[in-house]
Amino acid sequence: MAVTLEHEYLIELVRNRPSLVPFLLTEMGIAVPAFDQTSLGNTDFTDCRPTEYRADSVVVMARSGETVNAVVLEIQRAPDEQKHWSWPVYLSTLRARTKCPVLLVVFCQDAATARNCAKAIDMGHPGWVLVPIVVGPEEVPQIIDTTQAAANSELITLSVIVHSTHASELRDKIVQTYVQAIAESPEDRPSYIELVLSSVPRSVAKKIYEELKMTVDHDYLKTFDFVREWVEVGKAEGEAEAILLIFERRDVSVPQEARERILACTDVATLRTWISRAITATTADELFD
């Protein structure tokens, strides 16, 4: 799977499982009609005029082949007052196209943006006020049940990405649930490993990577550029620590400047040369000659 932009991970998840959207709506207590099928709809709302209107995603719910509801899904990383003009266009165009009720769902990963996007949009006509349905961090389920996670890869992926920002015992449980779900999920079910590792904070990504090495083919993990970088950095750190340990065992004094230079080096070949020299060197400076 190609790496997606950081703010588009939900679009990737919905593309593979459109039913994720009505699930989130139900979790928020918003009624949706009974349906037996979900699919992606046309996101292009451009009319004959030159102005272009394009939503991030559209999910269509159908029952017995008939469209019963449609949802415009928008991803907002920051407040944008211009959306108050384009969002109503999306809804009215989609309603005319599908001939069914429509909803606007705005996904925001931070609470401040969520509060801004939840503002009512007064259309000017009496009684016509559009209030966006906003899915913020508090609305995304915190998945810690492995069975549920293994059955719904997209939901646990969304949960671990959204709730990975702040360190907590709950975050650690969600991360562990994600790792366990990968081990228990069928091989043909998407794991979104690359999406998760590239979207969560670096410290969390490295923790997930270390856990995944136990259950996922390491050669596969190393196909990701950032994982290869971590592996090389890890090797360099180990070689640097080995040099310092050799000097310590041989009672060779290592000045702070030399210590910092050794620890800062990330070239494994250079570090291994220094290891060979450290075995016989009488001073730390002899490493660098």
TAWOZI-V698499 format. One record per pair of residues at least 6 apart in sequence whose C-alpha atoms are under 7 Angstrom apart, sorted by the first residue. I is the first residue (numbers start at 1). J is the second residue. Records with the same first field share a line. If there is no record, write none. Layout:
I->J  J
//
This chain:
3->194  195
6->199
7->77
9->195
10->158
11->57
13->154
14->20
17->154
18->38  39  40  59
19->38
22->32
28->139
33->68
35->61  62  63
36->62  63
37->61  62  63
38->59  60  61  62
39->59  60  61
40->58  59  60
41->58  59  60
42->58
43->54  55  56  57  58
44->53  54  55
45->53  54  90  93
46->52  53  54
53->86
55->72  73  74
56->73  74  75
57->72  73  74
58->71  72  73
59->70  71  72
60->67  69  70  71
61->67  68  69  70
62->68  69
67->100
68->100
69->100  101  102
70->101  102  103
71->102  103  104  105
72->103  104  105
73->104  105  106
74->105  106  107
75->106  107  108
76->106  107  108
77->108  109
78->113
79->113  116  117
84->121
91->102
95->101  102
104->132  133
105->132  133  134
106->132  133  134  135
107->134  135  136
108->114  135  136
109->136  137  162
110->136  137
111->136  137
114->134  136
117->134
118->131  132  133  134
119->131
120->129  130  131  132
121->129  130  131
122->128  129  130
123->129
137->162
140->159
141->159
142->159  174
143->149  156  159  174
144->173  174  177
145->177
146->177  180  181
149->155  156  178  181
150->181  182  184  185
153->190  191
156->178
157->192  196
160->174  175
161->196  199  200
163->171
164->171  200
165->201
179->211  212
182->191
183->215
197->205
221->227
222->228
233->266
235->268
236->266  267  268
237->263
239->271  272
240->262  263  271
243->275  278
246->278  279
247->278
252->282  283
253->283
254->284
258->284
274->287
277->287
278->287
//
